[in-house]
Amino acid sequence: MIHILKTRILKGVVTRNIDPELISRIKSSGSELKSTISKKFGRSLHIRVVDSGSCGACESEINAANNPIYDLQRFGINFVASPRHADCLLVIGPVSKNMLIALKKTYEAMSEPKFVITCGFCALNGGLFKGSYYVEGAVNDIFPVTLHIPGCPPTPLQIISSLTSLLQKT
Amino acid sequence: MAGTEIVARIKKVLPDFNPLSVLRVYGDEISLKVRPQDFKDTCHALHKILPSPVMMLFACDERKTRESFAIRCVFVDFKNSQWIIVSMDIPQENPTFETLAKSMHSASLFEREIREMFGIEPKGNPDLRRLRLHDEVWPEGNYPLRKDFKITQTGNLSNYKFARVEGDGIFEVPVGPVHAGIIGPGHFRFSVAGEPIINLELRLGFTHRGVEKLFESKIYSDAVALSECVSGDSSFAHTLSFVQAAEKISGVTVPARAIILRAVFLELERMYNHINDIGGIALDVGFSFPHAYASIIKETILLLNENLSGSRYLRRVNLVGGVSQDIDENKKQFLLKSLKAIKYDFNELVKILNSSVSFMDRVDTTGVLRRKTAEDLGVVGLVARASGIPTDLRGYFPGPYRNAKFKMITQESGDVLARLRVRISEFEESIRLIEAFAEKLDKPGELRVNMCIKEGSALGYAEGWRGPVLYWLETNSSGLIERCKIVDPSFLNWQGLSFAVFGNIIPDFPLCNKSFDLSYSGNDL
């Protein structure tokens, strides 16, 4: 205990200086997102992510949106482990034939009311993989999609700002 | 020298070896054409004398031009910095070949792939189950990589058979394809007796998108964009490997400055992925502070990438013939300044990890992949280096790395700790390399040259952060792609994971998995 206190006092707080411009941009779009979410959903929005065949870049960016710099959670967005806990399904990737059943089952496992967001060009219409023998194509043909976050991959800031503007519209 | 030296070496093992042709196609590529009945023995001889695992084994549909299928097997000769490609023709009626997998296990997955994609039967291979075209959604008898493939399928669906372990008290735990975290899809089936895992069967292929077919009849610029999306976290290594193959075919010499810039970007990609995994390993034992710290460092590198190249994942940088982005004096100073800050943070992070006894206790001796197993499976890249196999393309092939005195990092124990240590040392080495490369960026110079369209085939290779990314490319006379075979290191390394978890408990599986951190999309293509 004494050891911990000693290093704590000697070392100070381990923090990093982040570009103040970036911080202010995150804060301004984030606070807007927060107020939209508290208006539309009560307090928070719980999202379940399903990868239906993406290359991994969209996942990496969604993970980055949860890092201490962007920290999506403080604006009321939670990524959950089970579809049973989710209000919303976030689909990334161009829906490969092998993932179709799993994707449908995940959607069915969610309780009502529920809605679907797609993220990245692949999920919109197949993107670069459109026309492949093993790609089902647009998520919209499988179940109704409410929102789409554009980008390949969208940056964390784009995820925050497009979520805000899209949620405000609906 | 037209590859006579390698023929002499094979003759020592196989006295009556008589190839149809021996050709040094490029400075670093020898092509050996053999009769079908000699193929197996030649491959086995090369496997033993080099020694090298099967790096690639693939088929090409050449029925239109030559009325046969071709099968090519690629080995790497580190000592002489060259690749050896053995090929044979298979008649189009009733196409079969004798299995290589019985004497070289590393050929096994490739043979299954050839069978499902081309319908060429590897005679004698005990495991012919399909990898990517799942039996439940894709009827047997439709071979997508044949040139006369039609998109409408016919036939009946069937079911996949998992290997079953039977006995008293043994139960199965199926996991996936949809996982709890934000990661790719894959199905893991554990057979467990009490706590320890006694068998793990991986069923992948969920992100199969038919990439190799999509490459066909594309022009170079479209194909570069597609290669970025094969595996999103190693975009740069994939494009680099692709453009190198294309440059070899067109015969252009890439400007020296572009080669250095490519090396800088390749190391930046390695850095952000290694730090992500170091943080991930800490998170998977429930140690969340280093994870948060590592994700800040990762974000710093991603922002640095954006600043240097305009893309966080270094996309749209590589072109056939050079690069599109320059690092000028201002950017160079910014790069060096950022590296200094990153280095400070990284050292702090490593101190935190090393001083935590409970963390070290969890990673030490967990998920051991023995050297013998790794060699037999043909495991490559970072995972192989952690098991004591000195394999790294950067160290064996000429280029900027040799001039910068590249130091290869290996560990002996093959456990999670070894893989963690390789990552930590490689991260430090990458910083040093980038600083050395930056010194050479003092004079402005040409960034790209125009490429010309030629017919031919070549092998492109780059040591990505997971391991060697290989592209074998064939173009026709109008410059369109005829065949593009991709091997991501994940394809060979997933098997390593299923052996590393033996005897470990299921709660340690995420930890072992993260220490390998393999790509789903790179494996499934």
Interface residues (C-beta under 8 A of the other chain):
Chain A: V14 R16 D19 L22 V49 V50 D51 S52 G53 S54 C55 G56 A57 C58 E59 S60 E61 I62 N63 A64 N67 P68 I69 F79 A81 S82 G93 P94 S96 K97 N98 M99 L100 I101 A102 T106 C122 G127 L128 F129 G131 S132 Y133 Y134 V135 C152 P153 T155
Chain B: R132 L133 H134 E136 V137 W138 P144 F149 I151 P177 V178 A180 G181 I182 I183 G184 P185 G205 F206 T207 H208 R209 G210 V211 K213 L214 A225 L226 C229 V230 S231 G232 D233 S235 N276 A292 Y293 S295 I296 K298 E299 T300 L302 L303 R312 Y313 D345 E348 S519 Y520 S521 D524
